[in-house]
């Protein structure tokens, strides 16, 4: 059976301020910055795959 999904906690204080600040930073990225971030992420994932082995 599926487990119930817990409620999402409400952010307060410094956590809420940090979340809001990061949200605005992401909204203000240019297409070039987004492309560069995607490229860096793909490279990091490729590098991580060299160290990860999944056994099923």
Secondary structure, 3 states (H helix, E strand, C coil): CCCCCCCCCCCCHHHHHHHHHHHHHHHCCCHHHHHHHHHHHHHHHHHHHCCCCCCC
